[in-house]
Amino acid sequence: MLCNLRENNKAQCDEYWPKVPGASFEWPKGLDNKELRVKLENECLIEQNLTERIFTVEKKVGEAFEKKTVTQIQAIYRF
């Protein structure tokens, strides 16, 4: 991530990942026909200000879902 969710009391980006390992988000929200699923597989603190998250991302292709694993590194710094 290149920014915090909020900086200077302003939204900088949306949280597109679930907060609890094992939980998932689906898009578009509120519709029966989901196109994308993001599942948080694991989250760990690498260092004091560094978090690593492992996701499974599934994109609908025809009637099936194509699956990929994504690693996110988030650095949190307070200025």
Contacts in CASP RR format, 6 or more apart in sequence:
PFRMAT RR
TARGET T0000
AUTHOR 0000-0000-0000
METHOD contacts of the structure
MODEL  1
MLCNLRENNKAQCDEYWPKVPGASFEWPKGLDNKELRVKLENECLIEQNL
TERIFTVEKKVGEAFEKKTVTQIQAIYRF
1 13 0 8 1.000
1 72 0 8 1.000
1 73 0 8 1.000
1 74 0 8 1.000
1 75 0 8 1.000
3 12 0 8 1.000
3 13 0 8 1.000
4 12 0 8 1.000
4 76 0 8 1.000
5 11 0 8 1.000
5 12 0 8 1.000
5 13 0 8 1.000
5 14 0 8 1.000
5 15 0 8 1.000
6 12 0 8 1.000
16 25 0 8 1.000
16 38 0 8 1.000
17 25 0 8 1.000
17 38 0 8 1.000
17 40 0 8 1.000
17 53 0 8 1.000
17 55 0 8 1.000
17 72 0 8 1.000
18 24 0 8 1.000
18 25 0 8 1.000
18 38 0 8 1.000
18 39 0 8 1.000
18 40 0 8 1.000
19 40 0 8 1.000
20 40 0 8 1.000
21 40 0 8 1.000
21 41 0 8 1.000
21 42 0 8 1.000
21 43 0 8 1.000
22 39 0 8 1.000
22 40 0 8 1.000
22 41 0 8 1.000
23 39 0 8 1.000
23 40 0 8 1.000
24 37 0 8 1.000
24 38 0 8 1.000
24 39 0 8 1.000
24 40 0 8 1.000
25 37 0 8 1.000
25 38 0 8 1.000
26 34 0 8 1.000
26 36 0 8 1.000
26 37 0 8 1.000
26 38 0 8 1.000
27 34 0 8 1.000
27 35 0 8 1.000
27 36 0 8 1.000
27 37 0 8 1.000
28 34 0 8 1.000
28 35 0 8 1.000
34 60 0 8 1.000
35 59 0 8 1.000
35 60 0 8 1.000
36 57 0 8 1.000
36 58 0 8 1.000
36 59 0 8 1.000
36 60 0 8 1.000
37 56 0 8 1.000
37 57 0 8 1.000
37 58 0 8 1.000
37 65 0 8 1.000
38 55 0 8 1.000
38 56 0 8 1.000
38 57 0 8 1.000
38 58 0 8 1.000
39 55 0 8 1.000
39 56 0 8 1.000
39 57 0 8 1.000
39 58 0 8 1.000
40 53 0 8 1.000
40 54 0 8 1.000
40 55 0 8 1.000
41 54 0 8 1.000
41 55 0 8 1.000
41 56 0 8 1.000
41 69 0 8 1.000
42 53 0 8 1.000
42 54 0 8 1.000
43 51 0 8 1.000
43 52 0 8 1.000
43 53 0 8 1.000
43 54 0 8 1.000
44 51 0 8 1.000
44 52 0 8 1.000
45 51 0 8 1.000
46 52 0 8 1.000
46 73 0 8 1.000
49 75 0 8 1.000
49 76 0 8 1.000
49 77 0 8 1.000
50 73 0 8 1.000
50 74 0 8 1.000
50 75 0 8 1.000
50 76 0 8 1.000
51 73 0 8 1.000
51 74 0 8 1.000
51 76 0 8 1.000
52 71 0 8 1.000
52 72 0 8 1.000
52 73 0 8 1.000
52 74 0 8 1.000
53 71 0 8 1.000
53 72 0 8 1.000
53 74 0 8 1.000
54 69 0 8 1.000
54 70 0 8 1.000
54 71 0 8 1.000
54 72 0 8 1.000
55 69 0 8 1.000
55 70 0 8 1.000
55 71 0 8 1.000
55 72 0 8 1.000
56 67 0 8 1.000
56 68 0 8 1.000
56 69 0 8 1.000
56 70 0 8 1.000
57 67 0 8 1.000
57 68 0 8 1.000
57 69 0 8 1.000
57 70 0 8 1.000
58 65 0 8 1.000
58 66 0 8 1.000
58 67 0 8 1.000
58 68 0 8 1.000
59 65 0 8 1.000
59 66 0 8 1.000
59 68 0 8 1.000
60 66 0 8 1.000
END
